[in-house]
Amino acid sequence: MDSPPSHSWIYPTVILCLFGFFSMMRPSEPFLIPYLSGPDKNLTSEQITNEILPVWTYSYLALLFPVFILTDYVRYKPVIVLQGISFMATWLLLLFGQGVMAMQVVEFFFGMVTATEVAYYAYIYSVVSPEHYQKVSSYCRSITLVAYTAASVLAQLLVSLANLPYFYLNVMSMVCVSMAFLFSLILPMPKKSLFFHAKPSKESLRTNAVLGEPPDAGGPGIQEETPTTDFPTLSRPAEASQLSSPKPENVAVRVFVQWFQDVKQCYSSKRLFYWSLWWALSTAGFNQVLNYVQMLWDYKVQFQNSSIYNGAVEAIATFQAALAAFAVGYVNVNWDLLGELVLGVFSVANAGALLLMHYTANIWVCYAGYLVFKSGYMLLITIAVFQIAVNLSVERYALVFGINSFVALVIQTIVTVAVVDPRGLNLPISSQFLVYGLYFAVIAGIFLMRSGYILYSAKWGKPARSSAAHQTLYGPHAEEPRPESTE
């Protein structure tokens, strides 16, 4: 189904960016909870919190791994089309479905939407040449941030100035996601993929840009740093390139064996392990907060005479996130020595913001806490993505990203069952954010202790430390410590 323009990187990039723009242009999203609890759906807070919203977490977890495998096997485009269909099913049910069960099906289809996002970010690596990876990654990521910000601003203006009912915001979202579906149909079909339909390359592919992180993580503007020596071998073994023409009956076995070997070697690096640990733990908490923050706002706004400014807050938060992600490229820090300390300090700030959101009765203070929390997470996830991706091939990064995302979802599911689900503690929404604040405080404690160990080792470590270990700790261009400095 390739068309002549598909031989140029510009054509698939433009179509993919248009798909990304319209799929994220959803003005109804900042006002989802007011819409569900309003006269259109007339659902109670307990039904939304305990029976409807958890379905997204469960369905996302159930679908992520099979979709990850299917995406590469069918070469991305069919999964992007599936995402477009899931978008339309989600908003059709939001517009015309009634009752708890219909909204649970909405959450299932939105779980399908988020599970299939991997195809959007992986597609570009199969249709453009490596020299365009960084540029195209930047375009695709930036366009989604612009669309989400524009949708939030538009929604707030329509609600505040035109007093537009939330139903019509969902109509606008339905039109936009339908446009995204149409653009998905005209994407050129890739001839190769990273694993099942791999083609040999002249050199190992390196990921020096943001390579497919969660919808709101990272951004353009990240600069390449000199790799450290703590990471495992970066290029894929020669067998990986042989997958382009194996015997059909051995393709799946070879791919899964290669995956196992790559994963084992990648996570043998302590540095990659701890960055991935933070990624999984924090992403689980971040997704949980994002899923329930509108419920908290809806609860807090009852205590004061105030209009709802969810759209404005989401727009500002997304803009701040983009600035934070962009700023990472200009921060000159020895991440080997201070990385865990940064993770710990900002996790403290995130914990404080969530605890503030729990204890305050003022909706404006609650909004401010959310801005601090989201900006802090986006800054750190951009750093984590880059620290993991800079030394890995595209194939290995895809595996690490997939595993980290899966572990994050497992943790999020455990938190959901324990805190939200009626079979668990079934906490009210305000108390939930107390738990989330304490959760991030635990993350902060882990990485502050880890950073203390690293700083102590840097100052008092034995001179017998190998040159490779020394460079890992101090940076690749650091001088060897003098004997008198290690007494």
N, C-alpha and C positions, 0 to 999 in steps of 0.2 A: 504493500500500500504506500510505498515511498513515492513522493512526488518530486519533480525536478528541484524545486527550491530547498528540499530537505537536505541536499548535499552541502548547503551552507549552514554555518552555525547560527546565523542571524535568524533564519526562519523559525526553527524550533524554539529558539530563545524567546522570540517575540510572542509566539503562540503560548508557550509555557507561562510567560509573564502575564499575558492576558487572562489565562486560566487562573493563575494565582491571585490576580487583582479581583476578579469577579467572585472567586470563591471566598475571599476574605472581606468583600464588601457586603457586610451583613449588619445593617443598622439596628436590627431588632435585638441583637445579642446582649448589649448592655442593659436592656430592659426585659430580659427573659422572665425573671422572677416576678416583677410587677404584673407582667402579662398573664402568667400562670395563676397568680393569686387574685387577679382582678375579675371583673364580670365576664370576660370572655371564656375563662376556664373554671373559675370559682373553686380552685383547689386550696386546701388548708396548708399552713406552714408545715405541719407534721407530715402530711402526705408528700409534699415536695421534698422535704429534707430526708425523710426516712424511707420512703417507698419509691420515689422517682429518680432523684439524682444519683443514688448509689448504682443504679443500673448501668450508667455510663462507665464507671470504673470496672465493673464486672465484665461487661461486654468488650471493653478495650483490652483487658487482660486476656480474655479467651480468644480474641481475634488476632492479636499482635503477632504471635509466632507463626501461625499458618499463613497469614498475609505476607509476612516477611519473606518466607520461602516462595510463596506463589508469585510475589512481585518480580523476583529475579527470573523465575522459571518461565513466565509468560512475557518477559521483557517490558515491564513497566506500563506501557500504554493501556492495556486492558484494565489494570488496577486503577489508573487515573480516571478512566471512564467509569469504573465502578464507584470511585469516590464521587464523581459528578452525579451518578444515579442516587447514591446515598444522601447527598446533599438535598436533592429534590424530594426524596421520600421523607426526609426529616421535616422540611418546611411545609410539605403538603399536610402532614399529620399535625403540625403545630397550628396550621390554619383551620383545619376542618375536623380534627380528632377531638374527642371529648372523653373525660374520665381518666382515672389513674392508669389503667392498662394502656390506653392509647399513648399517654405521655411516657410510659415505660418503653414502648416500642420506639418512640422518638429518641430516647436515650440510647437504645440499642443501635439505631441507624447512625446516631452521632458517634457512637463508639466505633462503628465501621469507618466513618469519615476520618477520625483521628488515627485509626490503625493503618489506613491506606495512605496517609500523608508521606510515608517513606518513599512511595513511588514518585511523588512530585520532586523530591530532592535528589533521588538517585537517577532519574531519567536523564538529566543533563550529562552525566558521565558516560552515557552510552551513545550519544548523538553528536557531541562536540569533541574536538581534539583537546589533549591535555593543556596546551598553551592558553586555552580559553576558559579553563575551569574556574579560576579565581574571579574573572570578570563576570561570567554567567552566574556563579554562585551569589555574587554581590547583587546582581540585578534581581534574581529570583527572590532573595531574602528581603531586599529593600522594598520591592513592590508589594509584598504582603503586609509589611509594616505601614506603608503609606495607605493601603486600602483599609486596614483596620482602624487607623487613626481617622481617616476621612469618614468612614462609616459611623464612628462614635461621635464625631463632631456634628455630622449631619443629623443623627438621631437626636442629640441633645437640643439642637436648634429647632427641629420640628416639634419636639415635645414641649419645650419651654416657650417658644414664640408662637407657634401655630396651634398648640394644644392638640396635636395629631394623636388619635387613638393608637395604642400599641399594635392593634391588628394590622394597620396599614404599614407599619414598619416591617412586619413579617411578610406582607405582600411584596414590598420592595426587596427584601432578602430573597424571596422566592424567585423573583425576576432575575436577580444577580446570579444566584447559583445555577439557574437554568442556562444563562449565558455561559457560565463556566463549563457546564456539561457540553454545550455545542462546540466550544473551543477544544475540549478534550478529544472530540471526534476527528478533528483535522490535524492532530499532532502526527508527525511522521512516525512510522513504526520502526523502532531500533532493530538493527541486525545482530546486535550482540548485547550481552549483559555482563555483570561482574563475575558471576560464578558459573551458572549452567551453560551459558553461551559465550564463554570468554574467548577473546581473540588475543594471540600473542602480541605483546608490545615491544618496542625497541628498548625501553627502559622502564624501570619501576615507576609507577605513578605515585606522586607525593601530594598530600593534601595540605596546602599552605593557606587555605582560606576556610571559612565556615562551610561545612560539608553536609548539611542536612540535619540540623538540630531541631527540638520541638517548636510549635508554631510561634512562640514568643521568645526563643532563645537566640542570642547572638546577633550578629549583624555584620555589615561590611566594615572595612577599614582596618583589618587585622594585618599586621606586618609579620613577615617571617623572621624567626629567630634561629640562631645556630642550634642545631640539635644537641641534646645532652647524651651522655653515654649510658644512662641508666635504662633506657628503653631497649626492648629486644630487637633482633634483626628486623630491618624495616621492609626490605623487598620481599615479594612473594617468592617461594621456592619455584624452581623450574617446572615442577609438576603442574603448577597452577596454569601455566600457559598451554599445557598440553590438553586442557579440558575443551579446547575448541574442536577437537576431532577425536574424542574417545569412542570406544564401543558404546552403543546406546544403553546396553544393560548395565554398564558400569558408571554412568555419569553421576547418578545420585549418590552412589557409594563413595566415589572419589571426592565429590564435593563435600559430603558430610565428614569424611576422614580429614580432608584439608581444613575444614572449619575447626574441628576438634584440635588439631595440631596448632593452628594459628591462635586460637583462644588460649590454649595452655601456655604458649610461649609469650603472648602479650601480657597476660596477668601474672606471669612470673616476675615482672618488674614491680617492685614495691611502689615506686613512684606512680606508675600508671594505676596500680591497684588503689592507692589512696585517693587519687584524683577521681577515679571511677566511683569509689565508695561515696565521696562527697556528692558527686553527680547524682547517683541513685537515691541517696537519702534525701537530698534537698529537692530533687525533682518530684519525689513522692509527696513531700510536704507542700511544695509550690502548687502542684496540680490539685491537691486537696483544698488548699485555700482558694484557688481560682474557682473551684466547683461550687463552693459554699459562701463566697464573700457577698454575693448579692442577697443571700438570705440574711446575713448579718446586717447589711445596710437596711434591708426592709424592716428588720427588727428594731434597729436603732432609731430610724426616722419616726417611729411611732411616738417617741418621747419628746418630740419638739415639732413646732410648726415650721416645716421646711419642705421645699420642693425637692424632687429627686434629680440628682445630678450625676447619675451613674455613667452616662455617656461622656460627659466632660472629664470625669475622673479617669475613665479608661483611655481616653484620648491623650491626656497628660501623661499617664503612666506609660503608655506605648511610646510616646515621644521621648520621655526620659530614658526608657529602656534602649531606644535606638542611639541616643547620645552616649549612654554608658557603654554600649557595645562598641561604638565608634572610638571612644576615648581609650579603650584598651590598647589599640594599636599604637598609641603615643605614650604609653606608660613604660618607663625603663626600670624594671625591677628584676632582681635575681630571683626568679620564681623557684629555683631549686632550693634556695635557702629560706626564703620568706613566703613561699606559696601557701603552706599550711597555716602560717600565722594570719595571712590575709583572709583565708577561708574561715578561720576561727573568729576573727574580729568582726567580719561582716555578718557571720551567722549570729553573733551576739546582737548586732543591730537588727537583724531580721526577727530574732526572738523578742527583742524589746518592742518592735513595732506591732507584733501580733498580740503581745500582752497588753499593750496600750489599747489596741482595738477591742480587746475583751473588757477592760476595766472602764473605759470612757463611756459616758452616756451621750456625748456630743457627736453627732454625725459627721461634722467637719473634721474633728480630731480623728475619727475613724477613717475618713477618706485620706487624711494626711498619713496615717500609719500604713495604709495600703500602698500609697505612692512610694514611701520609703522601702517597704518590703519588696515590691515588684522591681524597683530600680536596683536594689541590692542584689537580688537573685539574678537579674539579667546581666549585671556586671560580672558576677562570679561565674555564671554558666558559660559566658563568652570566654573567660580566661580558661576554664576547665576544658572546654571544647578545643581550644587552640592548643593547650598543653598536651592533650591526648592526640590530636590529629596531626600536629606538625611533624611527628616522626613516624607516622604510619602510612602504609600504602592505602589507596582508596578501598581495596578489598578488606583489609584488616580494620580500617576505621569503621566501615559499615558493620562489621561483626561486633566490634566493641560498642558502637552506638546502639545496636540492636539489643545486646545483652544488658547494657546499662539501663536502657529504657524498660526492658522486661523486668529486671530486678526492681526498678522504681515502681512499676505497676504492682508487683507482688507486695511490696511494702505498703503501697497506697491501699491495696485491697485489704490487707490486715488491719490498717488503721481505720478504714471505713467500717469493716465488720465490728471492730472493737468499740469504736466511738459513736458511729452514726446508726448502724443497723439495729432494728428492734431486738435482734438476737444477742446484741452486745449491750453496751452501757446505755445506748439510746439517749445521748445527752442533748439538751436544748442547744440551740445554735450558739448562744453566747458562751456557754461552757466549752463548746467544741474548740473555740479559738484560744481558750486557756490551755487546752491540751496541745494544740498546734504550737503555741508559744513555747511551752515546756519541751516539746519535741525538738524545736530548733535550738533550744538551750543545750540539750544533750548533744546535738551535732556540734555546736560551738565548743563544748567541753572536750569532745573527742579530738578535735583538730587543734585546739589550744595546747592540749597535752602533747600531741604529736609534734607541734611546732617547738614546744619547749625541749623535747628530746633532740630535735634536729639542731637547734641553736646550741644546746649543751655539747652535742657531738662535734659541732663545727669549732667550738672554742677549746674543748678539752680532749678531742679525739686523739688517738695514738698516731705517731708518725709512721707506723707500719701500714697505715691505710694505703690502698693501691691508688695509683694515679687516676684510674677510671673512677673510683669511688670519690676521690677528692674533687674531680671535675664535676661529678654529679651534684655534690654538695655546694660547691662554690661557684660553679659555672664553668663552661668549657675553656675560657681563656684565663682562668685564675692561675696565679703562680703557686708552686708547691710551697707548703708551709715550712718555715725555717725551724730547725730543731728546737731552738729556745722558745718558740711560740707554742709548743705542744707539751710543755712540761706539766 
